[in-house]
Amino acid sequence: MFGVVQEQLRQTLEEIRAARLYKHERPLASPQAAHVFVDGAEVLNFCANDYLGLANHPAVVAAAHDALARWGFGMASVRFICGTQTPHTQLEERLSQFLGTEATILFSSCFDANAGLFEVLLDERDAVISDELNHASIIDGIRLCKAQRLRYRNRDVADLEAQLRRAANARRRLIVTDGVFSMHGYLAPLDAICDLADRYDAMVMVDDSHAVGMLGNSGAGTPELFGVQDRVDINTGTLGKALGGASGGYVSGRAEIVTLLRQRARPYLFSNSVAPAVVAGSLAALDLVIGNQADRGRLFRNAALFRRLMTEAGFELLSGAHPIVPVMFGDADLAGRIAEEMQRRHVYVTAFSFPVVPRGEARIRVQLSAGHSSDDVVSCVQAFVDARSTARRALAAGHDTHD
Ligand SMILES: *Cc1c(COP(=O)(O)O)cnc(C)c1O
């Protein structure tokens, strides 16, 4: 049997390569950080989600070491059988305090949190109203539930209202949005969304993976930034980005929702507990954020500096203040070439083009970190300027030979 399938799979892989969509994985020869080693050279890293530079922070690494010694390597169990240790419960309580919620449940990842959430809360009597640019894990989680599915245009509250009207007869209505959209760095308008939720008697769920630990006065994310912490019913998020960058995710919010998820969420019931060293390291990362020792100020100063210098150098950026900064090139070839030229200059960034973003909106997504120095930011901008000249010359020469 596999002989036939093998041929088909090889052909699919060939199609992926021909469409220039084949994803290569470049091994890092160092811990995750602002400076990493790739292909034997030190490279400036502007494409990790390590927003606060905690992925290799000494306090986080030490906490994980200690937990390894005290709690062992793995749990070899799900939470409800014999997979809960004190650190798991501590991390859940700490997250609730931090986010200002009633309760929190850990998952192996935010992907799992989103995959498990919807089918527990919603069935065919209900409606889920989802932003069109929501994360893949939200899309998959919604597919797993039987609720009526309604999509609204990205951050478009008028369209959201139209969809809410269509869901008027549903038993439950749940509005679902990313707090920050990862290909833009744009924020969901949570205040307006919560107003509509009140008016149309809907619940609100926010996946704050690209905001938790960073945005808001105390770093509690977009609900804090918009002053709607007590109006958001469900928060999901990851421990795999700003909060240490290891792995794990959570659902945090109304007590009854969290308690029911412990009883019913399939990725929680049928998948292993987060390893104790990861839990302890994440707890240490969260403590650094809560104690204001993680340098959020530097993160946003770096983002502002990068945005200012790039604008002065004539690059087109999507507006905002988030440390996700898309540098727009339109043309996929140009964006790809510039990313390659950047890598040749030892600056690691990634180009995104169709189908990840719409045709004609190719971009290089730069992600700033508190781990970057201002010199790192200046070097990145200089590399962009140089790479642009080289790529333009190469493309011009290429076009000449074709004409
Ligand atoms: C990164 C991300 C996830 C996935 O988080 P993991 O913990 O890595 O599974 C989910 N949702 C959003 C919005 C994300 O950005």
PDBQT file of the ligand as one rigid body, heavy atoms in Angstrom, charges set to zero:
ROOT
HETATM    1  C1  LIG A 501       1.310  31.033  19.673  1.00  0.00    +0.000 C 
HETATM    2  C2  LIG A 501      -0.154  31.049  19.754  1.00  0.00    +0.000 A 
HETATM    3  C3  LIG A 501      -0.876  29.917  20.144  1.00  0.00    +0.000 A 
HETATM    4  C4  LIG A 501      -0.219  28.587  20.398  1.00  0.00    +0.000 C 
HETATM    5  O1  LIG A 501       0.429  28.576  21.620  1.00  0.00    +0.000 OA
HETATM    6  P1  LIG A 501       1.203  27.251  22.059  1.00  0.00    +0.000 P 
HETATM    7  O2  LIG A 501       1.232  27.315  23.533  1.00  0.00    +0.000 OA
HETATM    8  O3  LIG A 501       2.540  27.310  21.413  1.00  0.00    +0.000 OA
HETATM    9  O4  LIG A 501       0.404  26.088  21.562  1.00  0.00    +0.000 OA
HETATM   10  C5  LIG A 501      -2.250  30.028  20.274  1.00  0.00    +0.000 A 
HETATM   11  N1  LIG A 501      -2.881  31.185  20.008  1.00  0.00    +0.000 NA
HETATM   12  C6  LIG A 501      -2.225  32.279  19.592  1.00  0.00    +0.000 A 
HETATM   13  C7  LIG A 501      -2.975  33.541  19.316  1.00  0.00    +0.000 C 
HETATM   14  C8  LIG A 501      -0.842  32.248  19.444  1.00  0.00    +0.000 A 
HETATM   15  O5  LIG A 501      -0.188  33.345  19.023  1.00  0.00    +0.000 OA
ENDROOT
TORSDOF 0
